[in-house]
Amino acid sequence: MRFRAILVTAIFIFISGVDTSFAKHLDTAGNLYPVVEPDALTEIRAAAARVDWEKAIDRQHKLEMIKNFRPGDLHPLPAAKLDKSFLVDMTYTLDSDIPDGKGGVLYPKGFSFNPLDYVSLTSILVVIDAGDRRQVDWFKVSPYAEDYRTRLILSGGDYYDLSEELDRPVFYLMDTVARRLQLAAVPSIVRQQGNMLQVREVMLRHE
């Protein structure tokens, strides 16, 4: 990282001196001219002096917090023990009235509806545990890795490092989403089938 390289360079400069005891006079050869450009050491020292180290270190601290972030409602899942496929009915029943904004009720408590009757899920959800290297390697060679519709979701592992490795956005699996989709194992692939969602669990063989 650029910040880390600058920090290491600056610290090295300030804690180490320049030993000139080995130098010796070699006489003059040709004309001498004044030095127009500052030497590299002077430039680095001047650049280091201009750095607001408190802010730089604070940025580094914040970056570490981002890299180590784990949501409190992260939903861990075990590795799939067999290949399995099932459908999930997304029908939802309201537990309270939905007002119409005019003093009335738009949809009453107890009203049931399936959102997939009105909208389509164009994304393919692929859920893995990034802490299991087999699952990461499986995803990298799967057709989903090259499919622009794929949204990669993690039930565990480091999202920051995996996002850097795959050069793509990575998301964490929230507890409410896992329960709504009835996810029980990973890797899982979720995609729409008619007005329902199909969940397919994949068992990875040990090599």
C-alpha positions in Angstrom: 0.0 0.0 0.0 1.2 3.5 -0.8 0.7 4.8 2.7 2.5 1.9 4.3 5.5 2.3 1.9 5.7 6.1 2.7 5.5 5.4 6.4 8.3 2.8 6.3 10.5 5.0 4.2 10.1 8.0 6.5 10.7 6.0 9.6 13.8 4.4 8.0 15.1 7.9 7.2 14.6 9.4 10.6 16.0 6.4 12.6 19.1 5.9 10.4 21.9 8.3 9.6 24.0 8.5 6.5 27.5 7.2 7.2 30.0 9.1 5.2 33.2 7.8 6.9 34.0 5.6 3.9 34.3 8.6 1.5 37.6 9.9 0.2 38.7 12.8 -1.9 39.3 11.8 -5.6 40.6 15.2 -6.8 38.8 17.4 -9.3 38.0 16.1 -12.8 36.6 18.7 -15.2 34.5 21.7 -14.4 32.4 21.9 -11.3 28.8 23.2 -11.4 26.4 24.0 -8.6 23.7 21.4 -7.9 20.4 22.6 -9.3 18.1 19.8 -8.1 17.9 18.6 -4.5 19.2 15.2 -3.8 16.7 12.3 -3.3 17.3 12.1 0.5 16.5 15.8 0.9 13.3 15.4 -1.2 12.1 12.4 0.8 12.8 14.2 4.1 10.9 17.3 2.9 7.9 15.1 1.7 7.9 13.3 5.1 7.8 16.6 6.9 4.7 17.7 5.0 2.7 14.6 5.9 0.2 14.9 8.7 1.1 11.7 10.4 -1.8 11.7 12.9 -4.3 11.8 10.0 -2.4 9.2 8.0 -2.2 6.8 10.9 -5.9 7.5 11.6 -6.7 6.6 8.0 -4.7 3.4 8.4 -6.6 2.6 11.6 -9.9 3.1 9.8 -8.8 0.9 6.9 -8.0 -1.9 9.3 -11.4 -1.5 10.9 -13.0 -1.8 7.5 -11.0 -4.8 6.6 -11.8 -6.6 9.9 -15.5 -5.7 9.8 -18.0 -8.5 10.6 -21.7 -7.7 10.9 -23.3 -8.6 14.2 -26.1 -10.6 12.5 -23.8 -12.6 10.2 -25.4 -16.0 9.6 -22.7 -18.8 9.5 -23.6 -22.0 7.6 -21.9 -25.4 7.5 -20.6 -27.0 4.3 -23.1 -29.0 2.4 -23.0 -32.7 3.0 -25.0 -33.7 -0.1 -26.3 -32.2 -3.3 -29.8 -30.9 -2.7 -32.3 -28.7 -4.4 -35.6 -27.3 -3.1 -38.1 -24.4 -3.8 -38.9 -21.6 -1.4 -42.3 -19.9 -1.5 -41.7 -16.2 -1.0 -45.3 -15.4 -0.1 -45.4 -12.9 2.8 -48.3 -12.2 5.2 -48.5 -8.7 6.7 -48.3 -8.5 10.4 -49.7 -5.0 10.6 -51.8 -2.6 8.4 -50.1 -0.7 5.7 -51.6 2.9 5.7 -52.4 4.6 2.4 -51.2 8.0 3.7 -54.7 9.4 3.6 -56.0 8.1 6.9 -57.1 4.8 5.5 -55.6 1.3 5.0 -53.9 0.3 1.8 -53.2 -3.3 2.8 -54.7 -4.8 6.0 -53.0 -7.0 8.5 -53.1 -10.6 7.4 -52.9 -9.7 3.7 -50.7 -12.2 1.8 -48.8 -11.7 -1.4 -45.9 -13.1 -3.3 -43.5 -10.4 -4.5 -42.3 -12.7 -7.3 -45.8 -12.4 -8.9 -45.0 -8.7 -9.5 -41.2 -8.5 -9.9 -38.4 -10.8 -11.1 -35.1 -11.6 -9.4 -32.6 -11.1 -12.2 -29.6 -11.8 -9.9 -28.1 -15.2 -9.1 -27.2 -15.4 -5.5 -24.2 -17.5 -4.7 -23.5 -18.1 -1.0 -20.2 -19.5 0.2 -18.0 -19.5 3.3 -14.8 -17.7 2.3 -13.1 -19.3 5.3 -13.2 -22.6 3.4 -10.7 -22.4 0.6 -12.4 -25.3 -1.3 -15.5 -23.1 -1.6 -13.5 -20.1 -2.9 -11.7 -22.3 -5.5 -15.0 -23.9 -6.5 -16.5 -20.4 -7.1 -13.5 -19.3 -9.1 -13.9 -22.1 -11.7 -17.7 -22.1 -11.7 -19.8 -20.5 -14.4 -21.1 -18.0 -11.8 -17.8 -16.3 -11.5 -18.1 -15.0 -15.1 -21.8 -14.3 -15.0 -22.5 -10.6 -14.5 -25.8 -11.4 -12.8 -24.0 -13.2 -9.9 -24.0 -11.6 -6.5 -21.5 -13.3 -4.2 -22.6 -13.5 -0.5 -20.5 -14.8 2.4 -21.7 -16.8 5.4 -18.2 -16.5 6.8 -14.6 -15.5 6.0 -12.9 -12.3 5.1 -14.9 -10.2 2.6 -12.1 -7.6 2.1 -9.4 -10.0 1.0 -11.8 -12.0 -1.1 -13.0 -8.9 -2.9 -9.4 -7.9 -3.6 -8.6 -11.4 -4.9 -11.6 -11.7 -7.1 -11.8 -8.0 -8.1 -15.6 -8.0 -7.5 -18.0 -6.8 -4.8 -18.7 -9.3 -2.0 -21.5 -9.1 0.6 -22.2 -10.7 4.0 -25.2 -13.0 4.6 -27.5 -11.4 7.1 -29.5 -13.6 9.5 -32.9 -12.4 8.2 -32.0 -13.1 4.6 -30.7 -16.6 5.4 -33.9 -17.5 7.3 -36.1 -16.0 4.6 -34.4 -18.0 1.9 -34.2 -21.1 4.1 -30.5 -21.5 3.6 -29.0 -24.4 5.5 -25.6 -25.1 3.9 -23.0 -23.7 1.5 -22.2 -23.4 -1.3 -25.8 -22.5 -2.2 -27.1 -21.1 -5.5 -30.3 -19.1 -5.4 -32.2 -18.2 -8.5 -35.8 -17.6 -9.5 -37.9 -20.4 -10.9 -41.4 -19.3 -11.8 -42.9 -17.4 -8.9 -40.6 -19.2 -6.4 -36.9 -19.3 -5.6 -34.8 -22.4 -6.2 -32.1 -23.1 -3.7 -29.4 -25.6 -4.8 -26.8 -26.8 -2.3 -23.6 -28.2 -3.7 -21.5 -30.8 -1.9 -17.8 -30.3 -2.6 -15.8 -33.6 -2.8 -12.6 -33.9 -0.8 -9.6 -34.4 -3.2 
